Protein backbone atom coordinates (compact mmCIF):
# COMPACT_ATOMS: atom_id res chain seq x y z
CA UNK A 1 0.00 0.00 0.00
CA UNK A 2 1.10 3.58 -0.69
CA UNK A 3 -0.69 6.44 1.06
CA UNK A 4 -0.14 9.93 -0.34
CA UNK A 5 -1.36 13.18 1.20
CA UNK A 6 -1.40 16.63 -0.40
CA UNK A 7 -2.05 19.85 1.49
CA UNK A 8 -1.63 23.58 0.96
CA UNK A 9 -0.32 24.64 4.38
CA UNK A 10 -0.89 28.39 3.86
CA UNK A 11 2.52 29.17 5.35
CA UNK A 12 4.33 26.29 7.05
CA UNK A 13 5.69 28.34 9.95
CA UNK A 14 2.17 29.48 10.86
CA UNK A 15 0.68 26.01 10.32
CA UNK A 16 3.31 24.48 12.61
CA UNK A 17 2.07 26.69 15.44
CA UNK A 18 -1.57 25.77 14.83
CA UNK A 19 -1.46 21.98 14.67
CA UNK A 20 0.51 20.81 11.61
CA UNK A 21 3.24 19.23 13.75
CA UNK A 22 0.70 17.22 15.75
CA UNK A 23 -1.05 16.18 12.53
CA UNK A 24 2.29 15.05 11.07
CA UNK A 25 2.96 12.90 14.14
CA UNK A 26 -0.40 11.15 13.68
CA UNK A 27 -0.50 10.69 9.93
CA UNK A 28 -0.05 7.26 8.38
CA UNK A 29 0.90 8.71 5.00
CA UNK A 30 4.03 7.46 3.22
CA UNK A 31 4.40 10.64 1.16
CA UNK A 32 3.23 14.19 1.90
CA UNK A 33 3.18 16.95 -0.71
CA UNK A 34 3.08 20.49 0.67
CA UNK A 35 2.22 23.71 -1.12
CA UNK A 36 2.49 27.38 -0.16
CA UNK A 37 5.29 26.65 2.30
CA UNK A 38 6.30 30.34 2.09
CA UNK A 39 9.69 29.83 3.74
CA UNK A 40 13.17 28.65 2.92
CA UNK A 41 14.26 25.48 4.70
CA UNK A 42 16.66 27.28 7.02
CA UNK A 43 13.83 29.55 8.22
CA UNK A 44 11.90 26.59 9.61
CA UNK A 45 12.30 25.16 13.12
CA UNK A 46 14.33 21.94 13.02
CA UNK A 47 11.40 19.72 13.99
CA UNK A 48 9.47 21.14 11.06
CA UNK A 49 12.37 21.33 8.60
CA UNK A 50 13.60 17.79 9.20
CA UNK A 51 10.86 15.91 11.05
CA UNK A 52 11.95 12.62 12.58
CA UNK A 53 11.34 9.67 10.27
CA UNK A 54 10.99 11.78 7.12
CA UNK A 55 13.18 12.82 4.21
CA UNK A 56 12.30 16.39 3.18
CA UNK A 57 12.85 18.11 -0.17
CA UNK A 58 12.07 21.84 -0.40
CA UNK A 59 11.67 24.04 -3.47
CA UNK A 60 11.29 27.62 -2.21
CA UNK A 61 10.41 30.57 -4.41
CA UNK A 62 13.05 33.13 -5.30
CA UNK A 63 10.52 35.75 -4.18
CA UNK A 64 10.69 35.76 -0.38
CA UNK A 65 7.58 34.67 1.47
CA UNK A 66 5.74 33.45 -1.61
CA UNK A 67 4.68 30.04 -2.93
CA UNK A 68 7.11 27.23 -2.12
CA UNK A 69 6.50 23.49 -2.40
CA UNK A 70 7.94 20.45 -0.63
CA UNK A 71 7.76 16.67 -0.54
CA UNK A 72 8.19 14.55 2.60
CA UNK A 73 8.89 10.84 2.11
CA UNK A 74 9.37 8.00 4.58
CA UNK A 75 12.19 6.61 2.43
CA UNK A 76 14.93 8.55 0.66
CA UNK A 77 13.97 9.53 -2.90
CA UNK A 78 15.96 8.04 -5.76
CA UNK A 79 15.86 11.30 -7.74
CA UNK A 80 14.81 14.89 -7.07
CA UNK A 81 13.85 17.54 -9.62
CA UNK A 82 12.94 21.15 -8.86
CA UNK A 83 10.95 22.99 -11.52
CA UNK A 84 9.93 21.57 -14.85
CA UNK A 85 12.27 23.43 -17.22
CA UNK A 86 14.92 21.81 -19.37
CA UNK A 87 12.62 19.47 -21.27
CA UNK A 88 12.20 21.55 -24.43
CA UNK A 89 8.95 22.97 -23.07
CA UNK A 90 8.63 26.61 -24.22
CA UNK A 91 8.13 29.02 -21.32
CA UNK A 92 8.86 26.53 -18.55
CA UNK A 93 12.13 28.18 -17.51
CA UNK A 94 10.15 31.17 -16.19
CA UNK A 95 8.93 28.98 -13.35
CA UNK A 96 12.14 27.16 -12.40
CA UNK A 97 12.68 29.31 -9.29
CA UNK A 98 9.04 30.11 -8.62
CA UNK A 99 8.54 27.50 -5.88
CA UNK A 100 5.69 25.86 -7.74
CA UNK A 101 6.88 22.39 -8.68
CA UNK A 102 9.07 19.63 -7.27
CA UNK A 103 9.08 15.93 -8.11
CA UNK A 104 10.76 12.90 -6.59
CA UNK A 105 11.22 9.34 -7.75
CA UNK A 106 10.35 6.49 -5.41
CA UNK A 107 10.34 2.81 -6.39
CA UNK A 108 7.93 2.49 -9.32
CA UNK A 109 6.37 5.94 -8.97
CA UNK A 110 7.14 9.61 -9.51
CA UNK A 111 5.41 11.91 -7.01
CA UNK A 112 5.18 15.66 -7.62
CA UNK A 113 4.00 18.60 -5.54
CA UNK A 114 2.38 21.39 -7.57
CA UNK A 115 1.23 24.88 -6.64
CA UNK A 116 -0.40 26.31 -9.74
CA UNK A 117 -0.71 30.13 -9.73
CA UNK A 118 -3.99 31.38 -8.31
CA UNK A 119 -4.74 34.13 -10.82
CA UNK A 120 -7.07 37.12 -10.74
CA UNK A 121 -9.12 38.14 -13.75
CA UNK A 122 -7.81 41.19 -15.56
CA UNK A 123 -4.44 41.24 -13.81
CA UNK A 124 -0.88 40.07 -14.44
CA UNK A 125 -1.55 37.24 -12.00
CA UNK A 126 -4.02 35.72 -14.44
CA UNK A 127 -1.56 36.13 -17.30
CA UNK A 128 1.07 34.31 -15.21
CA UNK A 129 -1.42 31.52 -14.54
CA UNK A 130 -2.15 31.19 -18.26
CA UNK A 131 1.56 31.05 -19.11
CA UNK A 132 2.08 28.38 -16.48
CA UNK A 133 -0.78 26.27 -17.81
CA UNK A 134 0.48 26.62 -21.38
CA UNK A 135 3.91 25.33 -20.37
CA UNK A 136 2.78 22.70 -17.87
CA UNK A 137 0.44 20.65 -20.07
CA UNK A 138 3.16 19.59 -22.54
CA UNK A 139 5.44 18.89 -19.59
CA UNK A 140 2.81 16.56 -18.11
CA UNK A 141 2.55 14.75 -21.43
CA UNK A 142 6.31 14.31 -21.61
CA UNK A 143 6.53 13.22 -17.97
CA UNK A 144 3.95 10.50 -18.56
CA UNK A 145 5.84 9.23 -21.63
CA UNK A 146 9.21 9.22 -19.84
CA UNK A 147 7.74 7.45 -16.83
CA UNK A 148 6.06 4.83 -19.01
CA UNK A 149 9.38 4.12 -20.75
CA UNK A 150 10.90 3.43 -17.32
CA UNK A 151 7.94 1.36 -16.12
CA UNK A 152 6.89 4.04 -13.64
CA UNK A 153 3.56 5.55 -12.66
CA UNK A 154 3.07 9.27 -11.87
CA UNK A 155 0.95 11.24 -9.41
CA UNK A 156 0.95 15.04 -9.42
CA UNK A 157 -0.49 16.27 -6.13
CA UNK A 158 -1.27 19.79 -5.19
CA UNK A 159 -3.26 22.97 -5.30
CA UNK A 160 -4.28 23.22 -8.95
CA UNK A 161 -6.34 26.38 -8.24
CA UNK A 162 -9.09 25.29 -10.64
CA UNK A 163 -12.45 23.75 -9.84
CA UNK A 164 -13.13 21.46 -12.78
CA UNK A 165 -16.86 20.82 -12.53
CA UNK A 166 -19.91 22.42 -10.97
CA UNK A 167 -19.78 19.72 -8.29
CA UNK A 168 -16.34 21.03 -7.31
CA UNK A 169 -17.53 24.26 -5.67
CA UNK A 170 -20.59 25.26 -3.70
CA UNK A 171 -21.35 28.61 -5.35
CA UNK A 172 -20.50 27.74 -8.95
CA UNK A 173 -23.09 30.08 -10.50
CA UNK A 174 -21.58 33.12 -8.79
CA UNK A 175 -18.03 32.18 -9.79
CA UNK A 176 -18.33 31.58 -13.54
CA UNK A 177 -16.40 34.78 -14.27
CA UNK A 178 -13.85 34.41 -11.47
CA UNK A 179 -10.38 32.91 -11.66
CA UNK A 180 -10.50 29.29 -10.60
CA UNK A 181 -13.73 28.52 -12.46
CA UNK A 182 -13.27 30.27 -15.80
CA UNK A 183 -14.37 28.24 -18.85
CA UNK A 184 -10.86 28.32 -20.32
CA UNK A 185 -9.33 27.08 -17.06
CA UNK A 186 -11.81 24.25 -16.79
CA UNK A 187 -11.19 23.33 -20.43
CA UNK A 188 -7.46 23.22 -19.76
CA UNK A 189 -8.03 20.78 -16.91
CA UNK A 190 -10.22 18.69 -19.21
CA UNK A 191 -7.24 18.52 -21.59
CA UNK A 192 -5.06 17.24 -18.73
CA UNK A 193 -7.56 14.41 -18.24
CA UNK A 194 -8.40 13.75 -21.91
CA UNK A 195 -5.40 14.68 -24.06
CA UNK A 196 -2.70 13.91 -21.51
CA UNK A 197 -4.76 10.97 -20.18
CA UNK A 198 -4.29 11.59 -16.47
CA UNK A 199 -6.99 10.72 -13.93
CA UNK A 200 -8.55 12.87 -11.20
CA UNK A 201 -8.25 10.18 -8.53
CA UNK A 202 -10.63 11.61 -5.92
CA UNK A 203 -13.35 12.25 -8.50
CA UNK A 204 -12.90 8.76 -9.96
CA UNK A 205 -13.61 7.27 -6.52
CA UNK A 206 -16.40 9.76 -5.72
CA UNK A 207 -18.04 10.31 -9.13
CA UNK A 208 -21.40 11.69 -7.98
CA UNK A 209 -20.44 13.51 -4.80
CA UNK A 210 -20.63 17.26 -4.30
CA UNK A 211 -17.04 18.08 -3.49
CA UNK A 212 -15.48 16.75 -1.35
CA UNK A 213 -14.26 20.32 -0.84
CA UNK A 214 -10.68 20.98 0.23
CA UNK A 215 -10.54 24.79 0.57
CA UNK A 216 -12.77 27.21 2.45
CA UNK A 217 -12.23 30.95 2.68
CA UNK A 218 -11.40 32.30 6.13
CA UNK A 219 -14.00 35.01 5.44
CA UNK A 220 -17.48 34.70 6.90
CA UNK A 221 -18.73 31.24 7.84
CA UNK A 222 -17.56 29.43 4.72
CA UNK A 223 -16.11 26.49 6.66
CA UNK A 224 -19.07 26.10 9.00
CA UNK A 225 -21.49 26.23 6.05
CA UNK A 226 -19.23 23.98 3.90
CA UNK A 227 -19.14 26.68 1.22
CA UNK A 228 -15.95 25.32 -0.27
CA UNK A 229 -13.99 24.56 -3.40
CA UNK A 230 -12.35 21.34 -4.52
CA UNK A 231 -9.09 22.65 -6.01
CA UNK A 232 -6.60 20.25 -4.40
CA UNK A 233 -6.14 17.17 -6.55
CA UNK A 234 -4.17 13.98 -6.90
CA UNK A 235 -3.81 13.57 -10.66
CA UNK A 236 -2.34 10.20 -11.62
CA UNK A 237 -1.51 8.03 -14.58
CA UNK A 238 -4.26 5.46 -15.23
CA UNK A 239 -2.27 2.50 -13.91
CA UNK A 240 -1.78 4.12 -10.51
CA UNK A 241 -5.26 5.65 -10.43
CA UNK A 242 -6.71 2.20 -10.99
CA UNK A 243 -4.99 1.03 -7.81
CA UNK A 244 -6.57 3.74 -5.65
CA UNK A 245 -8.80 2.11 -3.05
CA UNK A 246 -9.67 5.02 -0.76
CA UNK A 247 -9.65 8.81 -1.06
CA UNK A 248 -10.76 11.33 1.52
CA UNK A 249 -10.41 14.93 2.69
CA UNK A 250 -9.13 15.31 6.25
CA UNK A 251 -11.56 18.07 7.15
CA UNK A 252 -11.07 19.50 10.63
CA UNK A 253 -13.86 18.78 13.11
CA UNK A 254 -14.28 22.48 13.93
CA UNK A 255 -13.21 25.85 12.55
CA UNK A 256 -10.90 26.35 15.52
CA UNK A 257 -8.99 23.12 14.85
CA UNK A 258 -7.91 24.17 11.36
CA UNK A 259 -4.21 24.85 10.77
CA UNK A 260 -4.71 25.98 7.14
CA UNK A 261 -7.53 27.23 4.96
CA UNK A 262 -7.04 23.98 2.99
CA UNK A 263 -7.53 20.44 4.30
CA UNK A 264 -5.27 17.48 3.49
CA UNK A 265 -6.38 15.32 0.57
CA UNK A 266 -5.31 11.71 1.10
CA UNK A 267 -5.38 8.68 -1.19
CA UNK A 268 -4.36 5.08 -0.50
CA UNK A 269 -3.09 3.08 -3.47
CA UNK A 270 -2.66 -0.69 -3.52
CA UNK A 271 0.91 -1.80 -4.07
Secondary structure, DSSP 8 states (H G I E B T S, - for coil): -EEEEEEE-SSHHHHHHHTHHHHHHH---SEEEEE---S-GGGS-HHHHT-TT-EEEEE--SSTTS--EEEEESS--SEEEESS-SSS-TTGGGGTTSS-EEEEEETTEEEEEEE-----TTSHHHHHHHHHHHHHHHHHHHHHHHHHHTT-EEEEEEE-----SGGGBTT-GGGTTSTTS-HHHHHHHHHHHHTS-EEEHHHHHSTT-S----B--SSTTTTTTT--B--EEEEEEHHHHTTEEEEEEE--SSGGG-SSSB-EEEEEE--
